[in-house]
Amino acid sequence: MQAHDDARAALRAWQASKPTDLFTADAFFQAVLQHHLGEAGFEREAPALRAFGTACAGPLDALARETNRDEHLPALRRWGDHGHRTEQVVFHPGYFELGEAVYATGVMSRYASPGHETAQLAFAYQLGQLGEAGHLCPLACTAGLIKILQGCAPPEVAARFLPGLLRTDRNHPEHLHGAQFLTEIQGGSDVGANACVARPAGDGTWRLSGEKWFCSVIDADLYLMTARPEGAPAGTRGLGAFVVPRLRPDGAPNGVFLRRLKYKLGTRSMASAEADFQDAVAYPVVLDGGFKRVVEIVLNTSRLYNAIASCGMLRRVQVEAESYAAHRAAFGRPIAQFPLVQRSLQRLRTQAEAAVAGTFALAALGDRITLGQGSDADRALYRLVVNMNKYWTSFQGTSMCREGIEVLGGNGAIEDFSVIPRLLRDSIVCEQWEGTHNVLCAQVLKDLHKYALHKAFFAHADAVIAAAGAHPQAGPLAQRVALDRARVNALLALPPAEASLAVRDAVDALAVTWQAVCLLELAAAGVQTPSLERLLG
Ligand SMILES: Cc1cc2nc3c(=O)[nH]c(=O)nc-3n(C[C@H](O)[C@H](O)[C@H](O)COP(=O)(O)OP(=O)(O)OC[C@H]3O[C@@H](n4cnc5c(N)ncnc54)[C@H](O)[C@@H]3O)c2cc1C
């Protein structure tokens, strides 16, 4: 029938209209990068980013889709052919093909020269648009492991593992990638309740025993694990950080036994397991104050990557919904002409751009700090924003996936019609790991009381507003910042129980203010930022 043929032709036109190069199609992202990397830095990075953006829009997107099909998900093969335990996870071949392309960009190897994470995350952002937690989660874990080895580990431990972690050839036998296991069944947020124990072996190595309840990237070569050295104090204070290779030199499992793979809502092409450790050989990374360093280096890196993943998902939903609305007709006209659909599309674009502005500004701030160019105020700002931004971007990720599904209507709920259902499932996982919303807000409250981090935040906002001069949004933003100031002062005067309740609304407000400040900074530098007015409206 003609009506059916026309509808299918419209869907084909929708598919054909999608970007063939994620980088070139994303003018706002390019402007953000240009701002943070400078003209020369941007020109240096652009060709590789464009090539990766083209691959992401084509073959890598197809691989991500394939490896996320139910029948291609990772599977546990615990026993080898001759009855020996292997604890092996089997993946679809496409998983390795995709991984090879990802690591070949240098996204991890560039950590050999620290302080250039903004450009590295530009690759991760494009990968995030595929809904590709299968490799994005390992990248986050590997990045954190590289940094903690570089920053804290005894030199012989760093020298043993860093070369493999910094390789670009994902499938080479000497390439290494990482995972991080903190959570135990009795608590993920309450890491101080960890019961895994570490005993010195007398030769510089340790033996780890106990159970870890959430072990993502269980196929990783190296696990960064928290465990309590025997006799160490209770709570997070007594935890050490160790590196545990998955295999012993003879290829046998290193005292790790997998109970099962998690049957998960999202991030399904990546294998998460429940694991028992029995005298696993471990190398010490930080014994004294291990958890503090894990939070500062490893979790904060993961929180930044988590936000980048959310940015990627937000951008992808925006593109899917905008292009669909232009091609789908109802009641004789493209649905993009209906004011309520237009409002949804505006929300999607606003949240995607706000997340990119805020998260890449945070990454650039982190680079300045790493390169020794940061002040105490910069460090305070980073500490506050990394937690708020992880919470807010992941929260918006889920909300905007739902908004995108609404734009696609019934088709939006169908797994093989568009990527959005997968993004929705993954974004819900992104909300839970690396710190739940409440836990991050509780951390913010603690930090505001202990370190008065808000002073750095408001000083930065004031400086950006002053530098923006007569920009039309400078005034409205200044009013917003004044309200935030009053809100934070009131929060800090509340009794603890009331403050722990009120902090979440305060963080909601501050997180949006951070994004608005970043957008205003871009606007003052000449970047087109219509999202700023909508965010403040
Ligand atoms: C798919 C997936 C993969 C994961 N992979 C890993 C991994 O590889 N390594 C790893 O270490 N962990 C991993 N995790 C675990 C994740 O980090 C934890 O689930 C998370 O930290 C929360 O811990 P929990 O699940 O024990 O929740 P709980 O700590 O039990 O929290 C339950 C609820 O109570 C709230 N709550 C807790 N404390 C407070 C408080 N002080 N104030 C207010 N509310 C509070 C939380 O916000 C949450 O809503 C993974 C999780 C998922 C879903």
PDBQT file of the ligand as one rigid body, heavy atoms in Angstrom, charges set to zero:
ROOT
HETATM    1  C1  LIG A 601      26.218  -2.732  36.577  1.00  0.00    +0.000 C 
HETATM    2  C2  LIG A 601      27.035  -2.343  37.772  1.00  0.00    +0.000 A 
HETATM    3  C3  LIG A 601      28.387  -2.547  37.751  1.00  0.00    +0.000 A 
HETATM    4  C4  LIG A 601      29.167  -2.222  38.855  1.00  0.00    +0.000 A 
HETATM    5  N1  LIG A 601      30.511  -2.437  38.809  1.00  0.00    +0.000 NA
HETATM    6  C5  LIG A 601      31.260  -2.176  39.900  1.00  0.00    +0.000 A 
HETATM    7  C6  LIG A 601      32.673  -2.436  39.899  1.00  0.00    +0.000 A 
HETATM    8  O1  LIG A 601      33.245  -2.860  38.904  1.00  0.00    +0.000 OA
HETATM    9  N2  LIG A 601      33.375  -2.199  41.013  1.00  0.00    +0.000 N 
HETATM   10  C7  LIG A 601      32.788  -1.733  42.144  1.00  0.00    +0.000 A 
HETATM   11  O2  LIG A 601      33.499  -1.543  43.127  1.00  0.00    +0.000 OA
HETATM   12  N3  LIG A 601      31.473  -1.489  42.189  1.00  0.00    +0.000 NA
HETATM   13  C8  LIG A 601      30.700  -1.690  41.091  1.00  0.00    +0.000 A 
HETATM   14  N4  LIG A 601      29.351  -1.432  41.121  1.00  0.00    +0.000 N 
HETATM   15  C9  LIG A 601      28.750  -1.089  42.386  1.00  0.00    +0.000 C 
HETATM   16  C10 LIG A 601      28.370   0.350  42.537  1.00  0.00    +0.000 C 
HETATM   17  O3  LIG A 601      29.486   1.171  42.621  1.00  0.00    +0.000 OA
HETATM   18  C11 LIG A 601      27.481   0.387  43.780  1.00  0.00    +0.000 C 
HETATM   19  O4  LIG A 601      26.278  -0.268  43.445  1.00  0.00    +0.000 OA
HETATM   20  C12 LIG A 601      27.250   1.777  44.277  1.00  0.00    +0.000 C 
HETATM   21  O5  LIG A 601      28.427   2.309  44.798  1.00  0.00    +0.000 OA
HETATM   22  C13 LIG A 601      26.167   1.812  45.353  1.00  0.00    +0.000 C 
HETATM   23  O6  LIG A 601      26.418   0.889  46.350  1.00  0.00    +0.000 OA
HETATM   24  P1  LIG A 601      25.308  -0.162  46.763  1.00  0.00    +0.000 P 
HETATM   25  O7  LIG A 601      24.798  -0.821  45.539  1.00  0.00    +0.000 OA
HETATM   26  O8  LIG A 601      25.857  -1.032  47.832  1.00  0.00    +0.000 OA
HETATM   27  O9  LIG A 601      24.124   0.703  47.326  1.00  0.00    +0.000 OA
HETATM   28  P2  LIG A 601      23.909   1.146  48.816  1.00  0.00    +0.000 P 
HETATM   29  O10 LIG A 601      25.159   1.753  49.315  1.00  0.00    +0.000 OA
HETATM   30  O11 LIG A 601      23.318   0.019  49.576  1.00  0.00    +0.000 OA
HETATM   31  O12 LIG A 601      22.818   2.271  48.609  1.00  0.00    +0.000 OA
HETATM   32  C14 LIG A 601      21.429   1.997  48.469  1.00  0.00    +0.000 C 
HETATM   33  C15 LIG A 601      20.681   3.320  48.508  1.00  0.00    +0.000 C 
HETATM   34  O13 LIG A 601      20.957   3.990  49.745  1.00  0.00    +0.000 OA
HETATM   35  C16 LIG A 601      21.432   5.308  49.489  1.00  0.00    +0.000 C 
HETATM   36  N5  LIG A 601      22.425   5.698  50.473  1.00  0.00    +0.000 N 
HETATM   37  C17 LIG A 601      23.534   5.031  50.868  1.00  0.00    +0.000 A 
HETATM   38  N6  LIG A 601      24.232   5.758  51.742  1.00  0.00    +0.000 NA
HETATM   39  C18 LIG A 601      23.562   6.926  51.908  1.00  0.00    +0.000 A 
HETATM   40  C19 LIG A 601      23.773   8.118  52.660  1.00  0.00    +0.000 A 
HETATM   41  N7  LIG A 601      24.850   8.272  53.423  1.00  0.00    +0.000 N 
HETATM   42  N8  LIG A 601      22.863   9.124  52.540  1.00  0.00    +0.000 NA
HETATM   43  C20 LIG A 601      21.787   9.002  51.759  1.00  0.00    +0.000 A 
HETATM   44  N9  LIG A 601      21.532   7.902  51.033  1.00  0.00    +0.000 NA
HETATM   45  C21 LIG A 601      22.407   6.882  51.093  1.00  0.00    +0.000 A 
HETATM   46  C22 LIG A 601      22.050   5.248  48.101  1.00  0.00    +0.000 C 
HETATM   47  O14 LIG A 601      22.083   6.532  47.483  1.00  0.00    +0.000 OA
HETATM   48  C23 LIG A 601      21.114   4.284  47.389  1.00  0.00    +0.000 C 
HETATM   49  O15 LIG A 601      20.001   4.995  46.930  1.00  0.00    +0.000 OA
HETATM   50  C24 LIG A 601      28.553  -1.702  40.016  1.00  0.00    +0.000 A 
HETATM   51  C25 LIG A 601      27.181  -1.467  40.019  1.00  0.00    +0.000 A 
HETATM   52  C26 LIG A 601      26.432  -1.779  38.918  1.00  0.00    +0.000 A 
HETATM   53  C27 LIG A 601      24.954  -1.528  38.948  1.00  0.00    +0.000 C 
ENDROOT
TORSDOF 0
